[in-house]
Amino acid sequence: MARAKKAVEEVVEERKFAAPKAEDFDVIIKPIVTEKTMNLQKEQKKITVVVKKDANKAQIKIAFEAIFNVKVIDVKVMNVAPKAKRVGRYEGNVSGYKKAIVTLDPSENLDVLSA
């Protein structure tokens, strides 16, 4: 029993931010993995993710810190417009989305693909 308490205390001490809630996982949908975003991640500690359409900067920052346990410095948000697409005779749209570029503290390190 004493070992279990000690293990729980160690986990709590490692965590810098509040434990993630279910809503936090709804805010951040998925990472955007392109050559440009990978260079941003390596060189400038900026991570690009797709977020919920109605999420604001504060919600994104809180969710990111809670899920990944890292210090966030800045959040830039932009809406990506839907684009027309055609396959043969069929026309349609590629759906638009909202993306966020999250800047981490220089002392933090995070690999989104393995997290």
Protein Blocks (a to p, Z undefined) as FASTA:
>chain_A
ZZmmmmmmmmmmmpmbdcddfklmmmpmbdcddfklmmmmmmnopacddddfkbcfklmm
mmmmmmnopacfbdcddddddddddehjbccdddddddddddddfkbccdfklZZ
